[in-house]
C-alpha cells in the first residue's frame, strides 16, 4: 500500500504541475500557471499521503512497453522541437498549442495515477 501511495501522490503532483503550466499558457501567464500547478500538486500530494488513498479502477487501458516508449519519445521530441523553435524564433501559436498539449500530458499522468492507464 505504501508503494502505491507514493506512486499515486507523485503522479498526481506531476499531473497538476502540467495542468497548471498548460492553463497558464492558455491564459498567457505560464509563470503564474506553473506556480499554481506546483501549489496544487504539493497540497494534493500531502492529502494523498495523509489519507492513504486506495485506487481501484473498473476499466484499464493497457499500453505495451514498446508503445509506452514511443509515447515518451514523442513527448520528448515535442519538447525538443518546442525549445528549438523558440530558440530559432519560429512562429508557432504556442499559447494555444502548448497549453492544450500540456493539459493532455497532465491527463495522461492523472490517468496513470488512478490506474485508468497501465503500461505492460
N, C-alpha and C positions, 0 to 999 in steps of 0.2 A: 504493500500500500504506500509506503514512504517513497519508493522509487516512482510510482505512478503520480503522486502528488508533486514531486519535483519536476517530472516531465510536463505535467499539466500546467503548473504555475509558470515555468519557463516559456512554454509555448504561448500561453495567454499573454505574458509580458511582451513577447516579440510581436504577436499579432496586434496588440493595442498600440505598440510603437509604430508599426506600419500604418495602422488606421489613422493615427494622429498625423503622421507625415503626409499621407495621401489627402486627408481632409485639409490640411494646411496648404498643400499645393493647389487644391481646387479653389480655396479662398484667397490665394495669392500671398499667404503668410506661412511658408514652411517652417520658419523658426518658431512661431507660436504653436504650430501643429505638432512638431516633434516634442516640445516641452509638455504640451497637454497629453500627448500619447505616452510619454515616459511617466508622467504623474499617474495617469490611469493604470498603466502597466504595473507600477510598483504597488499601488493600492490593491489591484486585483490579485497580484502575486501574494501579497500578505493575507488577503482574505481566503484565498485557496488554501494556503498553508495552515492558517488558523482554524478553518472549519473542516479540514480534511475531506475535501470534495472527492466523491467517488463517481466516476463517469462510466456509464454503460449505455451503449448505443444499440438500437434495434437493427439498423442497417449500416453497413460499412462499405465504402468504395475501396477496393484493393488495387494498389498500383505496384507492379513488379519493380525489382531493384533497378533494372535497366531503364524502365520508363521513368522512375523517380530520378535517376541520374540525368536523363535527358531534360527533365523539367528543371532541375537545378542548373544545368548547363545553360538552358535558355534564359533563366532568370539572371545568371551571372553575365551572359552575353548582353542582355538588355541593359544592365547597369554599366557594363564596359562601353557599349555603344553610346549610352546617355552621357557618360563622362567625357568621352572623346568628342562627341558632337558639341557639348558645352565648351570644351577647350578650343575647338576649331571655329566656334561661332555659327554652327549650322542651325538654321531656324526651324525648330520643331515646336509645336504647341505643347510644351512640357507641362504647363499649368494643368491642362485637362488630361492629356495622355498619361503623364506621370502620376497624377493623382488617382486616376482610375486603376492603373497598373498596381500602384502601392496598396490601394484598397483591396484589390484581388489577392495580392500576396498575403495581406493580413487575414483575409477569409480562409486562405489555404492553411495558414498556421492555426487558426481557430478551429477549423475542421479537424486538423490533426490532433489538437489538444482534447477535443471532445469525442475522439475516436470515430468520427464520421469518415475519416480517410486513414487508411493504413498502407504502409509500404511493406511489401512482402518480398 
